[in-house]
Amino acid sequence: MRLFDKYIASVKDIPACRLDRFCADIRRFLIQNISRTGGHLASNLGVVELTVALHRAFDASRDRIVFDVGHQCYTHKLLTGRKDGFGSLRLLGEMSGFPKPAESICDAFVAGHASTSVSAALGMARARTLLGENYRCVAVLGDGALTGGLSYEGLNDAGQSGEPLIVVLNDNGMSITKNVGGVARHLARLRLKPQYFKAKKMTHRILDPLPGGKMLGKAIRRGKQMVKDALIPGTLFSQMGFEYLGPADGHDVRAVTYLLRRAAAMKKPVVIHLVTQKGRGYPHSERDPSAYHGVQKFNIGSGETVEYGETSFAGHFGEELVRLAEKDRRIVAVTAAMQSGTGLDLFAKRFPKRFFDVGIAESHAVTMAAGMAKQGLRPVVAVYSTFLQRSYDQIMHDVALQNLPVVFAVGSAGLCGEDGETHHGVFDPLYLSSIPNMTLWAPAVFGELRDMLAKALEHDGPIAIRYPKNGHGPLSEKTGRDATIVTYGTMARVALEAVDLLERQGISAGVCRITSLKPLEPIETHGAVFILEDNPGYLCRHMAGVPLNTGDRFIPHGTPEELLAYCKLDAASVAAAVAQNVQGTS
């Protein structure tokens, strides 16, 4: 690791002959550290050379490098003085797994959701021009992000803007799972056109030595464009107004550095198309990059992850949806590049013609589901809570306004842990409950999820079922005379643990668990009322009681246990709040 330690802070000084070894050292460092902490592995292994090239060509403390999505930023963090942070990666108060400007001046923009980089980088470029400043703006765009509509809004505007802007297309054929759709096929065709690049080099060799000034320059450009148009007709980016460079090997540091410097010298909108391998350098992630996209702690030799003894709500959802779909051919499943994460692997295999992965395009997924429902199907849209936010307008106007029977399976609800602010599913009770005609349910255990899904598919109108990532076995019920903790979902387990702690202090407390948040079901309480929620507070807007919730703020990253304690929503904190109130009024 001596070479690695020597050049980690001075990447521009690495001799060209040592670049490959340096990148190999980075990969070893990432694998060793992520195996101990968990995190995003495959995506980061795929961009080592690309990131090293970015730091050789640009100054991250001044130039604006916007990552899309930010889970590919680990090498960037390593090269910007944060090597020591990897030992406590994603723990509360420690280094984030995503770009965070509050953490370093070298992190240009928060990026936890896909397809935002081009718009953000163009905004920075326009600010640079208006303020008369001088720095480069680079958007590092994963090809998976090209399945999201916001990317095209940004590209369409940036291409005709004339602003010097570099879009680096990291093309590995995947987002989390394999990319889908026409753009993926278009990129595949570009990757299969080596004859264009041979002709391009030949054109340079023949024409470059000839005299002729401006006229020759124009002829060269026309010749290049004729060759490109002949061999890559209708290149998407060229038609949008970008100069298109590539495709090139994204694992060749020298070649990528050259392209970045050349693009910067052009002083116009440029797309650099780089072909990379997700999971590169670790055999297990090379064979199955989807499984190693985001990992828990794992054994490097075997590749096996450390199990935590919890069971996935998504798994139970997927199994039940298959069971119901076998009886009702109207049932279809829709997701947005989250087949595995939402538990739909089994459904996709069993009913491939009734499964629709639309890519990172939640808005499209919802409106498409609305069209399906309008024509007699029973669509189930399975999306994480944090990503469903991106389709609020479509839920409102395309589904609820027509009272269409679309079921929303809202996974990873609540405090989701180490991915932090951009991934917590804490806002769905508030934004979904604000929509007319919407019904909202919250199961606490797997059996309730199964029952609710069956009932939801018979419901006339939109309905959402929210549930966290993991859960445990059945819950007991408790009543008490001194206090009642009103809650829903898996926070009921915290409430029951708090009740046990209170009982040891001689306080009789009970738990009132709600399963229907909208319409709100009637409840019966005894004594002082406390409203426990893993979000900014939905129930406290509808009933009287002492609010115990996350508050009106964004919650940082950390383990689920750390975050409950941070928000004072763990059993000990809840018990203390109840005891203080009850004893203070007795």
N, C-alpha and C positions, 0 to 999 in steps of 0.2 A: 504493500500500500504506500510505499515511499513516493513513487511517482504521483499517485493520487493525492497524497497530502501536500506535495510540493506545488502542484498546479491547481489545486481546488479553488484558490482565490485569484489566480492569474491565468485564466484559461486562454487568453490571447497570446500568452508567451509559450504555449506548448509547441514544440517542434512538430512539423507535419508527420514525421516518421513515428511519433509516439502517440498520435491521436487515437488509433485503434486500441492500444493498450489502456489508455486513459479511460475510454468509454467502457471497456471491459471491467475496469476497476469500479466504475460507477454502478454498473449492473450488479456486481457482487455486493457492493455496499447496500443497494436498494433491496436485494433479495434477503440479505442477512437481517436488515433492520425491519422490513415489513413482515418477515416471518415471526418476529417477536412482538410486534405491535398490531398487526393487521393494517389494512389500508388498500389503496388501489394499486395493484401490482402490474397486470398485463399492459394497461394503457401507458404506464410510466416506462416500462421496459422498452416499449416501442418507439419512444421519442428521445432516447438518450443522445444519439448523434445529432438529430435535428436541434435539440436544445443547446448542445455544445456549440453548434454552428451559429445559432442565434447570438450567443454570448461572445463569440469571436468576431461577429460582424457588427454588433451593436453594443451600446452601453445601457444596460437595463435600469440604471439609476436615473437616466435622462430620457432615453428613447422609451416609447410606450409599447410594451409587448403584452397583448391581450390574449389570454388563453381561453379556448372554447372547446370542451368544457374544462374547468379548472383542475379536474382530477389527474391531468397529465403534467402537473407543474412540479413534481418532486425533484427532478434534476435541476430545474430552475432554482428551486429553494436551496439545493445543495451548493450551487455555484454562486449564490448570493449571501454567503456567510451564515447559513443555518444548519450546518452539518450536525452540531450538537443537539439540535432540536429533534432529530429523528429517533432518539432513544425514548422520547415521551410523546411521540406523534399522536395527535388527536385527543390527548387527555385534557381535562378541564384546565384552562389557564396556560396550556402549552401550545406548541405549534399546530396550526390548522393543516388539514390535508388539501385545502383549496387556496387560491391566491387571496391575500388579505392585505389591502393597503395599510391598515393600521399596524400590521406586523412588520412591513418593510416597504421602503420607498420604491423598491424594485418590483413590487406587485402593483400592476397598473390598474386593475379593476377586479372587483369580486365576480366570480364566475362559477356558480353552482348549477345553473340550468343551461341547457344547450342553445345554440343558434344566436347568441347575443353579440359575438365578438366583432363582426363586421360593422354593425351599427355603432357599437361603442367606440371602435377605433376610428371610424369616419367622423364621429362627433369630436374626438380628440384632434384629428387632423384639421377639421374646420376651425376649432378653437386655436390651434397653432397658427393658422393663416391669419385669422382676424386679430390675434394678439401680436403678430409679427415675431413669433418665436421660431426656434430652429431645433427640431428633433424628428426622429423617424417614428412612424406609427405602423405597427405590425399586428395583424390578427392571425392567430394560429388556430385554424379552423379544422376540427376533426371532420372527416367525411360523413360521419353519422349525423353531425349537426346540419348537413345539407338536406336532411329529410324534414327539417323544420322550416316553416314558412318565413319566419323572421330573417333567416339567412338570405332569402331571395329579396326581401324588401331592402335589406342593407346592401346587397350586391347590386341590385338594380339602380339604387341611388349613387353608390360609390363609383360605379363604372363610368357614369356620365358626369361625375363631379369635377374631374380634372385634378383632384387632390392627390398629391403623392401619398400613396397608401399601398402597403404590401399585404396581400392575403396569402398566407402559407396554408395550402390544403394538405393536411396530413391524411393521406389515403391508405387506410389499412383494410378496407372492405368491411369494416365493422363499426358499430357504435358500442353497445354492450353485447348484443347478439349480431348475427349477420345483417348487413344493411339490406333494405328492401326498396323496390321501386325503380322508376325510370332513370333517376340520377345515378344510382348505383350501377346500372347497366351502361350508362354513358361513360362513367369513369372507367369501367372495365374495358370499354372499347378504346379509350385513350391509352390505357396501359398496354394495349396490344398493337401499338403502331410504331415499332422501332424503325420502320423504313422512313418515316418522316424525319427522324433525328439524323439518320445517315444522310438523307438528302440535304438537310439543313447545314450539316458540317461541310458537305461537298460544295454547296453554294458559297459558303464563306471562303473556302480555300480558292475557289475560282475567281470570285469577284473582289475580295478585299484588297489584293495587291494592285488593282487597276486604278489609274488616275481618273479624275472627272468631277471632283468636288460635290456640290449639292445635287447635281443631276444624277450622279452615280449613286449617291446616298438614297435618293428616291427610288432609283431602279432596284437597288438592293432590297429596300423595304417591300417594294411591289413583288419582287421575285420571291422573297420569304413568304409573303402572304399568299401568293399563288400556290406555292408548294404546300403550305399549311392547309389552305382551302381544299386542295386536291386530295390530300391524304387524311385530313381530319375535318371533314365538311361540317359546318355549323357548330364549331366549338362554342359551347354555352357561354364561357367566360368572355371570349373575344366578342361575341355578339352583344354582350352587356357593356362593352367598352374597355375591358381590361386587356393589357398586354399579357399573353399567356406564355409561361415558361415551364417546360416539362413535357411529360412526366420524367422525373429523375429519381435516382436511388436515394431515398431518405436516410440510408445508413452509411452514406459516403460523406463524411464531415467536410472534406475538402471541396467536393462538388457543391454541396448545399451552401457552404460559406460563400463560394464564388457566385452562386445564383442570388443569394441575399444581397451581396454587395452590388451586383449588376442591377438588380431591381431597384435598389436605393438610388443608384446613379441615374435611372430613367426619369425620376421625378414625375411619375404619373401613376395611375392605378395599375397594379401588377398582381397577377395570380401566379404563385409558384406551386406547381403540382408535384408533390413528393409521395412516392410509394414506400410504405413502411410495413413492418410485420408486428402486429400486436402480440405482446408477450415474448418478444425476441430475447434470447439468451438464457432462458430457463425452460428446459424440456417440457415440464408439465404445463406451463402456460402457453407454450408454442402449440402443443397438441390441442389444448382446450382453453383458448383465451377468454371465452365467455365465463367459464367457471372461476377464472382467476382475475376477473375484472375488479371486483371488490372482495377481499378475503379477510377472514378472521386470522388469528395466529395460526401458523402452519409449520409442519415439519419439512425442512428443505429437501431432505433425501427422498421421502415418500410422497411429498406434496399433500399429505392429509392434513385437514384443518382440525383445530382443537374444538371439540364439541362442548357446549355449555349446558346441555340438558334441557333446553327449551324447544318447544315445538312451534312450527310456523303456522300462523293463521292462513297464510296464502296456500299452503299445502292442503289444508282442510277445505278451503274455498274451491280450489281446483278440482279436487275429488268429487265434491258435491255437485259442482256444475256439470261435470261429465255424466254423473248419475242422472241428473235432471234432463240433460240434453238427449240422453238415450231414449227418453220417453216423449220428448217434445222436439220435433224437428224445426220448430220456429226459433229455437234458442241459438243465438250466435254469440261469439266472444270477440271483443275488440280491445286491442291494447296499443300503446305507443312506445315501441322499442323496449318493452318490459315483459316479454313472454315468461321468462324464468322467474323474475322477481315477483310477479303477480300470481304465480302458481298455475300458469296456463300451458305448461309443457305437455301435460297429459291430454288436455283438450285439443291442442294443436295436432298431436299425433293421432288421436282417435277421430277427430272431425276436421281434417285439413281444409275442406271446402267451406266450413262454417267458422273458421278462425281467420281473423284479419289483424295483422300487425302493420300499422300504417307508418311506422318510423316515429321519429321524435316530433310528432305533430298532434298534440293533444286537442287542439281546436278542431282540426279536421276530423279526428276520431269521434268527437262528440256530435258534430253536425252530420257526419255520415251515419252514425247510430240513429240520429233523429230521422233521417230518410228511411232507414231500415224499419224503424218502428212505425212510421207513417204508412208503410206498405205491408204491414202485417207480421213482421218478424219481432222477436223478443231479444233485443240486443242487451248484452252485459258489457259495460265499459269498465275494464279493470286497470286502474291507474293509481299510483301513489298519491297521497293527499297533497304533497308539496307540488307535484306536477299538474294535478287537476286544476290548480289555481290559474294556470295559463289558459283555461277554456271557460272561464266564468261567463263571458259574454255569450258563448254558444250554449251553455247550459240554460242561461236566462232566456235568450231569444229564440233559439232553435228547438229546445226541448220543452222547457216549462211553459212557455207562452202558448204552445199548442197542447199542453198536458199529455205529452207522449209517453208511453210506457218504456222508458229507458232505465235500466238498473245500473247504478254506479257502485262498483266494488272499490271502496276507497281504502287502500292498504297503507301500511306504514304510518298510521295516524298516531298523533301524540309526539312525545319527545323521542326522537329516533337515534340519538346518540352521537357518534363520533363525526358524522358528516356536517353537523352544525347548523348554523342559521338557515342556510338555503335548503335544507332537507327536512327539518322538523315539520311534522304534519299537525300543526297546532291551530291552524286558522279555519279548517273546513267546517266546524260547527257554526262559526259565525257567518261565513260567506254562503254556505249552502242553506242555512235556515232563513236567510234574507230573501230567498227566491220563492215567489208564490207557486203554489201547487207542489212544492217539493216536500217529500216525506224523508225523515232522517232517523235511522236506527243505529244503536251502538251495542253490539253483543259483548259480553264479558268472557265467555268461554266458547270453545269450539262447537259444542252442540247447539248453542244459540245461533251461531253464524250459519250453520247448516239449515236450521229451521227458518231463519229469516230469509235466506236466499230463496228457498222454495216459495215462501209467501210473497216475496217481492216480485217474482216472475208471474204471479197472478194479479198483481196490483195494477190498477188502471191509472197510470200517471207516473211521473218521475219519482224515483226513490233511491236514496243513497244509504249504503251500509258501511260504517266506518269501523275499522279495527286496526290494532297495532301490528307490528311485525311478528312478535313472538308472544306466546302465552303458556299457561300451565293447565293443570287439571281443574275439576269442578270447584265451585265456591260454596261456602256455607252461608247461612243467613243469620243475622243477629239483630236483636232489638234491645233497647235500653231506655231508661226513664229520664236520665239527666241530660242527654244530648243525642242528636241524630246527625250522622254524616251522610249527606245526600251526594251521590256520585253516579258515574256510569262507566261502561267499558271496563278495562282491566285496572283502572284506578280503584275499583272495588276491593282488590286484593290489598292495596296499601291501606284502605280504610279499615279493613278487617284486622290487619296487623296493628293499626293504631288503637283500635278498640281493645285488643288484648293487652296492650301496654297500659291503657287507661284503667282497665279492670284491676290491674295490680296496684293502682293508686286509689282504689275504692270508688271510681267513677263509673257509673253504668251508662254506657253509650251503645248506640245501635247504628246499623248501616241501612240506608234506604237506596236501593239501586234502581236506576231508571234505564229502561231499554229503548223507549221511544222518545227522542228529543224533539221531534216535530212530526205530528202534534204532540205536545207535552202531556204525558200521562198523569193522572191524579196520583198524589202520594199522601202518605200519612206519616207524620213526624211526632216526636216526643222530646220535650225539653228544648234546649238551645239548638239551633240549626246551623250546620256548617256545610258549605257547598264546595266540594273538592273536584277540581277539573285540571286536566293536563293541557290546558290552553288558556288564552287570555280571559276567559270567563264568559261562557254562554248562558249557563243556568242562572247565574247571579243577576242577569238582566230580566229574568222572568219570575223570580221568587226571592223572598226575604231570607237573609241568613248571612253568616260570616263568610266572606269569599276567601277561598284558598285555591289560588290558581297561578299561572305563570306570569301574570301581569301584562301590561301594555308595553311590550318590548320584544326584541329579538333575543333568542336564547343561544348562547355559544355552544361550541362542540365539547364533548366529554362523554364518558360512559353513561349509560342510562342511570346507573346508581348515583354517579356524581351529579348528574343534572337534577334528579329528584331532590337531592340534598341541597343543591345550589338554589333551587326554586322554593325550598322549604316545603316540599310535597312528599318527602319520605315519611315513613310511619312515625319515626321519633318526632319530627317537626310537627306533624299533624296532631299527634297526641299532646304535645306541649301546648299548641295553640288552643286545643279544646280544653285542656286542664286549666290553663290560665283564665279562660273566659268563664268556665263553669265555677271555678273556685272564687273568682273575683265577684261573681253575682250571687253567691250563696250566703 
